[in-house]
Amino acid sequence: MPPVRVGDVTTAEPILVRANGLTKHFGDFEAVRGIDVEVRRGEAFGFLGPNGAGKSSTMRMISCTSPRTGGELTVLGMDPDTEGPKIRARLGVVPQTDNLDTELTVRQNLQTYGRYFGLSRARVREKATELLEFAQLGDREHHEVEPLSGGMKRRLTIARSLINDPELLLLDEPTTGLDPQARHLLWDRLFRLKQSGVTLIITTHYMDEAEQLCDRLVVMDGGKIAAEGSPSELISRYSTREVLELRFAPGGQEAVVPSVVDLAERIEVLPDRLLLYTKDGEGALGAVHQRDVRPLSSLVRRSTLEDVFLHLTGRTLVD
């Protein structure tokens, strides 16, 4: 039987990260509550979840910067508790906040970091030139870091994480705070990395980013895994093919619910609109009009990963 495809990765690929019953406690607080995760070579794997879900705690354990409290964890076939330095030498890590050295130039940030991994001066110069081209920063190589735009700093941080040719790249909220153009450019760079064979593990709050980049992902909530699968699998499993949005004047939507409740598999009532989850949005909209329901506006759209995320984790803000 041929290997099963998952995204762009076959299940025959070796497992680079395996967690079984993984836990992390901070005193009496249980941040990660017994999760099971497998990440295979060559895939882009995502952790999604609201604040406090346990994503960052899990990433720190994988990156060997925070010891696990319980359960099993292997990274690149090794135990982080006993072989952390060996694992870190083969990882690339992009933190949520850029931590570039502002006293050095763009090129110096790469070359100095490369020396930490024992690369020769000749090799680190060669690698820096390669990464400057990859990050589209060749014309800025002798510039100071501080005046760079947010997108440029982010690209430089990612380039720096690649100086040691990592097998596994960990990215924590890689595009937070960037404008749409910078985000799309970074997505292109990350897609190229995946195509070259680098395995990616990404945490993100952007659902479109997860849909664009991730072959598979887990949705975490309260330290546990609420769902796992490819973006399309999760949408199929936890949502409907389409969503009909009906917008009303504030307070006018609740009175309409009894008139449309049978037109959808699920209805969400928001302060100014109703969301009708249905297989046929246009058909539902036609039925709404036939019943003399008159919203201020209507929209039929495909269901997205954001619908899945909010359904699984709720719409209440968690700090």
C-alpha positions in Angstrom: 0.0 0.0 0.0 1.5 3.4 -0.9 2.1 5.9 1.9 -0.9 8.2 2.8 -0.5 11.8 1.9 -1.0 14.5 4.5 -0.7 17.9 2.9 2.5 17.7 1.0 4.1 15.2 3.3 3.8 11.4 3.3 3.3 9.4 6.5 6.4 7.5 5.5 8.6 10.5 6.4 10.5 10.2 9.7 9.1 11.9 12.8 11.2 14.9 13.9 9.2 15.8 17.0 7.2 13.3 19.0 5.3 14.2 22.2 3.3 11.7 24.3 1.3 12.9 27.3 3.5 16.1 27.4 2.9 18.4 30.4 4.2 21.7 31.7 3.5 23.1 35.1 4.3 26.5 36.6 3.7 25.9 40.3 0.0 25.0 40.6 -0.8 26.2 37.1 -0.9 23.5 34.4 0.0 25.2 31.1 0.2 22.1 29.0 -2.0 19.2 30.0 -0.9 15.9 28.5 -0.8 16.5 24.7 0.2 14.1 21.9 1.9 15.6 18.8 3.9 14.2 15.9 5.7 16.4 13.4 7.2 14.7 10.3 10.2 15.8 8.2 9.3 18.2 5.4 6.0 19.5 6.7 4.7 22.8 8.0 3.0 22.1 11.3 1.0 24.8 13.2 -0.1 25.4 16.7 -3.2 27.6 17.0 -5.0 28.7 20.1 -6.1 31.8 22.1 -3.9 33.5 24.7 -3.0 31.1 27.5 -3.7 28.0 25.4 -0.2 26.5 25.9 1.3 27.1 22.5 4.3 29.1 23.6 5.0 26.7 26.5 5.0 23.8 24.1 7.3 25.6 21.7 9.8 26.4 24.5 9.9 22.7 25.4 10.5 21.7 21.8 13.3 24.3 21.4 15.0 22.9 24.6 14.7 26.2 26.5 12.2 25.0 29.0 12.2 21.5 30.6 9.1 19.4 30.5 7.2 18.6 33.7 6.0 15.2 32.5 5.3 12.9 29.6 7.7 12.0 26.8 9.3 14.3 24.2 11.9 13.6 21.5 13.2 16.2 19.1 15.3 15.0 16.1 15.4 11.6 17.8 16.9 12.9 21.0 15.8 13.7 24.6 15.8 17.5 25.3 16.6 16.8 29.0 19.9 15.1 28.2 20.9 16.2 24.7 19.6 19.8 24.6 22.8 21.4 23.2 23.0 18.8 20.4 19.3 19.5 19.5 19.7 23.3 19.6 22.7 23.1 17.2 20.3 21.6 14.6 17.4 24.0 15.2 16.5 27.4 14.0 14.4 29.6 16.3 12.5 32.8 15.3 11.1 34.4 18.6 7.9 36.4 18.6 9.9 39.6 19.3 12.9 40.4 17.2 16.1 40.3 19.2 18.6 41.6 16.7 21.8 43.3 17.7 21.1 47.0 16.9 24.8 47.9 17.3 25.8 45.7 14.3 25.0 46.0 10.7 22.6 43.7 8.8 25.5 41.5 7.6 27.3 41.6 10.9 24.1 40.3 12.6 24.3 37.2 10.4 28.1 36.7 10.5 28.4 37.1 14.3 25.5 34.7 14.9 27.1 32.2 12.5 30.3 32.2 14.5 28.4 30.9 17.6 27.8 27.7 15.7 31.5 27.3 14.9 31.3 28.2 11.2 34.6 29.3 9.7 34.9 32.9 8.7 34.9 32.0 5.0 31.8 29.8 5.4 29.9 32.4 7.5 30.6 35.1 4.9 29.3 32.8 2.1 26.3 31.9 4.1 25.5 35.5 5.0 25.6 36.5 1.3 23.2 33.6 0.5 20.8 34.6 3.3 20.8 38.3 2.4 19.7 37.3 -1.1 17.1 35.0 0.3 15.7 37.7 2.6 15.9 40.4 -0.1 18.2 42.5 2.0 21.3 42.5 -0.1 21.0 46.3 -0.7 20.9 46.8 3.1 23.8 44.6 4.2 25.9 47.5 5.5 23.0 49.4 7.0 22.3 49.6 10.7 19.4 47.5 12.0 17.4 50.1 13.9 16.1 52.2 10.9 14.9 49.1 9.1 11.2 48.5 8.7 9.3 45.9 10.7 9.2 43.6 7.7 12.9 43.9 7.0 13.7 43.2 10.7 11.5 40.1 10.6 13.1 38.9 7.4 16.6 39.4 9.0 15.5 37.5 12.1 14.4 34.6 9.9 17.6 34.7 7.9 19.7 34.7 11.0 17.8 31.6 12.3 18.9 29.8 9.1 22.7 30.5 9.4 23.3 26.9 10.7 21.2 25.2 8.0 18.7 23.9 10.6 16.7 20.8 9.9 13.8 22.2 12.0 12.7 25.8 12.1 10.5 27.1 15.0 8.6 30.3 14.3 6.6 32.0 17.1 4.0 34.4 15.6 6.3 35.2 12.6 4.2 38.0 11.0 2.6 39.7 14.1 2.5 43.5 13.6 3.4 43.4 9.9 1.4 45.1 7.1 -0.2 42.8 4.4 2.6 43.3 1.9 5.3 42.3 4.4 3.2 39.3 5.6 2.8 38.0 2.0 6.5 38.4 1.3 7.3 36.4 4.5 4.8 33.7 3.5 6.7 33.4 0.2 10.0 33.1 2.0 8.6 30.4 4.3 7.1 28.5 1.5 10.5 28.5 -0.3 12.1 27.1 2.9 9.5 24.3 3.1 10.1 23.5 -0.6 13.8 23.2 0.1 13.2 20.6 2.8 13.2 22.6 6.0 10.5 21.4 8.5 8.5 24.3 10.0 6.7 24.5 13.3 4.6 27.7 13.5 2.4 29.4 16.1 0.1 32.0 14.7 -3.0 34.0 15.5 -3.7 34.6 11.8 -6.1 31.9 10.5 -5.3 32.8 6.8 -1.6 32.3 7.6 -2.3 28.9 9.0 -4.4 28.0 5.9 -1.6 29.3 3.6 1.4 27.7 5.3 0.4 24.6 7.3 0.0 21.1 6.1 -1.3 20.1 9.5 -2.1 21.9 12.7 -3.5 21.5 16.2 -6.0 23.8 17.8 -5.0 24.2 21.5 -7.3 25.5 24.2 -6.7 25.4 28.0 -3.5 23.4 27.6 -5.1 20.6 25.6 -5.5 19.8 22.0 -9.1 20.5 20.9 -8.6 19.3 17.2 -6.0 18.2 14.8 -5.8 17.8 11.0 -5.1 19.7 7.8 -6.9 23.0 7.4 -9.4 21.5 4.9 -10.0 18.5 7.2 -10.8 20.8 10.1 -13.2 22.9 8.1 -15.0 19.9 6.8 -15.2 18.3 10.3 -16.2 21.3 12.4 -17.9 23.7 10.1 -20.1 23.8 7.0 -19.2 24.4 3.4 -20.6 28.0 3.4 -21.6 30.7 5.9 -24.4 33.2 5.3 -23.9 36.5 7.2 -27.0 38.6 7.8 -26.3 42.0 9.2 -28.9 44.0 11.2 -29.2 47.1 13.3 -27.8 46.4 16.7 -30.3 44.5 18.8 -32.5 43.6 15.8 -31.0 40.2 15.0 -32.2 38.2 18.0 -35.9 38.6 17.0 -35.1 37.1 13.6 -33.6 33.8 14.9 -36.9 31.9 15.2 -37.7 32.7 11.5 -34.4 31.3 10.2 -33.3 28.7 12.7 -34.3 25.8 10.4 -32.2 27.1 7.5 -28.8 26.3 9.0 -27.0 23.5 10.8 -25.8 26.0 13.3 -26.5 29.7 14.0 -24.3 32.2 15.9 -25.8 35.4 17.2 -23.4 38.3 17.3 -24.1 41.9 18.4 -25.0 43.1 14.8 -25.5 40.0 12.7 -26.4 36.3 12.5 -24.1 33.7 11.1 -25.9 30.8 9.4 -23.7 27.8 8.9 -25.1 25.9 5.9 -24.2 23.8 2.9 -25.9 26.2 0.5 -25.6 29.8 1.4 -27.4 31.2 -1.7 -30.3 28.8 -1.1 -30.5 29.9 2.5 -30.4 33.5 1.5 -33.3 32.9 -0.9 -35.3 31.3 1.8 -34.6 34.3 4.1 -36.0 36.7 1.5 -39.1 34.5 1.0 -39.8 34.7 4.7 -39.8 38.5 4.5 -36.6 38.8 6.7 -34.9 42.0 5.6 -31.3 42.4 6.8 -29.3 45.6 6.2 -26.9 43.5 4.2 -26.0 39.9 3.5 -22.9 38.0 2.5 -22.4 34.3 1.4 -18.8 33.2 1.9 -17.0 29.9 2.2 -16.3 28.6 5.7 -12.8 29.3 7.0 -10.4 28.1 9.6 -11.4 31.1 11.7 -14.9 29.7 11.9 -13.4 26.4 13.2 -11.1 28.2 15.6 -13.9 30.3 17.1 -16.3 27.3 17.3 -13.7 25.3 19.2 -12.3 28.0 21.5 -15.2 30.5 21.8 -15.3 34.2 21.2 -14.5 35.3 24.7 -11.3 37.2 25.0 -8.8 35.5 27.3 -5.8 37.5 28.8 
